[in-house]
Amino acid sequence: MKGGRVFVEAINRNRSFSGRPPPSPSQILLMDQSERYCYNPILRWNPQVEEYFSKAYGPEAFSRISKALTRPSCYSCIRVNTLRTTTESIIEKILEIQHEKKLQDALKNLHTNDDKSVEISESVNSFTSETSPVFKCQIPGLDYVVFIQGSGPHDIQYDYQQDRPPKEVIVSRKCAEAVLRGAQVYVPGILACSAHVEKGDKVAVSVGVEQPGRNGEWATGITRGIVLQGLKTDPQYIERDGLYIGQGVTALSRAGIFRDLSGLGVDMTDRVFRLTSFNDVLKGDIFLQNLPSIITAHVLDPQQGERILDMCAAPGGKTTAIASLMKDKGEVIAVDRSHNKVLEIHNLAAELGLNSITAYKLDALKAVHRNKLNGTVTQSSGEDKINQTSQHAESASFVNGKFSSPTTEDNKIYDEKTKKGPYTSKAELRKQIRRMKNGPGKNQMTGGRVNKCEGFSPNSFDRVLLDAPCSALGLRPRLFAAEETIESLRRHGKYQQRMFDQAVQLVRSGGVIVYSTCTINPGENEALVRYALDTYKFLSLAEQHPRIGGPGLVGLYESSDGYFEEWLKPGEEDLVQRFDPSGPHDTIGFFIAKFNVGPKEA
């Protein structure tokens, strides 16, 4: 690293003033290594996108946003299912869980650090709600929201010495982003590993981030299973400087890591960011959700007995939040074009015990029934036509609130020990691991029946939530952003306008539309608001409650290629909420706009 050498040269130049001798070669090595084995990522953007955002926010503000995006929020936010339990009860249970985990971690460290037994004992005994705070949200109306404070970034003491780098694994970017949020390292996410790694070894964990390749494409360029030597000839050796996210203990040997298809690969014991994981914790009683998403449901202000549409509902977080605010009294329609995502909504609603939610498979761009749009109602009852579709529908069943397919001779797993069951080829196993990593495609539905809808009547909903598919450039932590181009950002904006057109037709006069995204792109946020107000004169921006986000962007943008984009006008900025990831609330990047619907023209 150049930084260490520059530092040494500066010391030599000023030696006559400080009187201190220059550092030894071993000290220089430690300076270089400390700069390498740390977490200090730089988010890469497409140059045109970076120029666009710099003009929108200002260079300094955009630099702060970029840095904030590389880090997770230093707290977890959970929504309590008050139809089943209370906030106070959940806080008490979480404190018990944290105390138990702290004790387990201390005992684990005790086996490897006998000389630290007194220190570990004192650490466990000193555990209180103050040392690991769990507290109720103080925003009016959000007393069912609980925050669990995390910490970071922490300096990790990696086991490196002169001429002996630490054993190491490289994980994929998506795996690393999950680990930064509190997850473990699982086998599918590991790309490379040092030689002679055995089960129980301590390893440093670094990240392989996409790099520019031929034809403008981006790829990690790391062949899975490659051996790391700790030398500059290792893949992405220089690029991984400042991309170390912690260290852990291997759950498998090197051979096992690249032989197995699933399972725990590295048990993270020391993390750059320490956040509580809530995977399979208090299921049915809590739901892990970003604060702006919870606020979006509040801004919609659903009332008991109303008919409400969530246009792009998967995985169902906002849908279930809406139903909870209505005390499960009313009708919440949730749609998504993916079969499997509709199943997710069904399962989540069942898990939380909500009965007012009905989920349909429907493309939001076709949400208005075409015959009804033209004034021709094909059914005298006025009900929307629904077709029952399924994958293996004749064998699927609904058990304990979840869809499942019974075991048959075709899907039994081959047992290596008994040599019974159908044999699965290695090619099929590789296909299965790809599905585990990428999720089942549209032709590999997970089974279970879903309702397929042909659309809804115009003016048939009291309120509509459009949490639109977007570039997701506000989600954090994010270690790579260069895949988005100016052209792709503009396409997102056009796609969202088409969805908004559907929402306007479906909501009744006197109703409400709430539009939200999880991106920092003004072209998908303020530009959509401008389009809505200029296109539909009966729409007006409404005040939002609660309000903790900042104002929107006022003005316009004109690019060198003549592309013109108009944002908010003066006086409109305080009627929207923009959540800045570098702001004081430490949230994801998010945007909310609320529209009142006046009398529609004939």
Stockholm file with secondary structure:
# STOCKHOLM 1.0

chainA/1-602         MKGGRVFVEAINRNRSFSGRPPPSPSQILLMDQSERYCYNPILRWNPQVEEYFSKAYGPEAFSRISKALTRPSCYSCIRVNTLRTTTESIIEKILEIQHEKKLQDALKNLHTNDDKSVEISESVNSFTSETSPVFKCQIPGLDYVVFIQGSGPHDIQYDYQQDRPPKEVIVSRKCAEAVLRGAQVYVPGILACSAHVEKGDKVAVSVGVEQPGRNGEWATGITRGIVLQGLKTDPQYIERDGLYIGQGVTALSRAGIFRDLSGLGVDMTDRVFRLTSFNDVLKGDIFLQNLPSIITAHVLDPQQGERILDMCAAPGGKTTAIASLMKDKGEVIAVDRSHNKVLEIHNLAAELGLNSITAYKLDALKAVHRNKLNGTVTQSSGEDKINQTSQHAESASFVNGKFSSPTTEDNKIYDEKTKKGPYTSKAELRKQIRRMKNGPGKNQMTGGRVNKCEGFSPNSFDRVLLDAPCSALGLRPRLFAAEETIESLRRHGKYQQRMFDQAVQLVRSGGVIVYSTCTINPGENEALVRYALDTYKFLSLAEQHPRIGGPGLVGLYESSDGYFEEWLKPGEEDLVQRFDPSGPHDTIGFFIAKFNVGPKEA
#=GR chainA/1-602 SS CHHHHHHHHHHHHTHHHHCCCCCCHHHHHHHHHHHHSSBCCCCCCCHHHHHHHHHHHCHHHHHHHHHHHTSCCSEEEEEECTTTCCHHHHHHHHHHHHHHHHHHHHHHHHHHCGGGHHHHHHHHHTCCTTTSCEEECCSTTCTTEEEEECBCCCCCCCCCBTTBCCCEEEEEHHHHHHHHTTCCEEGGGEEEEETTCCTTCEEEEEEECCEECGGGCEECCCCTTEEECSSTTSTTTTTTTTBEEEEEEESSCHHHHHHCSSSEEEEEEEESSBCCCCTTSSBTTEEECCHHHHHHHHHHCCCTTCEEEETTCTTCHHHHHHHHHTTTCSEEEEEESCHHHHHHHHHHHHHTTCCSEEEEECCGGGCBCHHHHTTCCSSTTCCCCEEEEEESTTTCEEETTEEECCCCTTTCCCBTTTTBSCCCCHHHHHHHHHHHHHCCCTTSCCCEEEEEECCBCTTCEEEEEEECCCCCTTCSSCSCCTTCCHHHHHHHHHHHHHHHHHHHHHEEEEEEEEEEESCCCGGGTHHHHHHHHHHCTTEEECCCSSCCSBCCCBSEEECTTSCEEECBCTTSGGGEEEECTTSTTCCCCEEEEEEEECCCCC
#=GC SS_cons         CHHHHHHHHHHHHTHHHHCCCCCCHHHHHHHHHHHHSSBCCCCCCCHHHHHHHHHHHCHHHHHHHHHHHTSCCSEEEEEECTTTCCHHHHHHHHHHHHHHHHHHHHHHHHHHCGGGHHHHHHHHHTCCTTTSCEEECCSTTCTTEEEEECBCCCCCCCCCBTTBCCCEEEEEHHHHHHHHTTCCEEGGGEEEEETTCCTTCEEEEEEECCEECGGGCEECCCCTTEEECSSTTSTTTTTTTTBEEEEEEESSCHHHHHHCSSSEEEEEEEESSBCCCCTTSSBTTEEECCHHHHHHHHHHCCCTTCEEEETTCTTCHHHHHHHHHTTTCSEEEEEESCHHHHHHHHHHHHHTTCCSEEEEECCGGGCBCHHHHTTCCSSTTCCCCEEEEEESTTTCEEETTEEECCCCTTTCCCBTTTTBSCCCCHHHHHHHHHHHHHCCCTTSCCCEEEEEECCBCTTCEEEEEEECCCCCTTCSSCSCCTTCCHHHHHHHHHHHHHHHHHHHHHEEEEEEEEEEESCCCGGGTHHHHHHHHHHCTTEEECCCSSCCSBCCCBSEEECTTSCEEECBCTTSGGGEEEECTTSTTCCCCEEEEEEEECCCCC
//
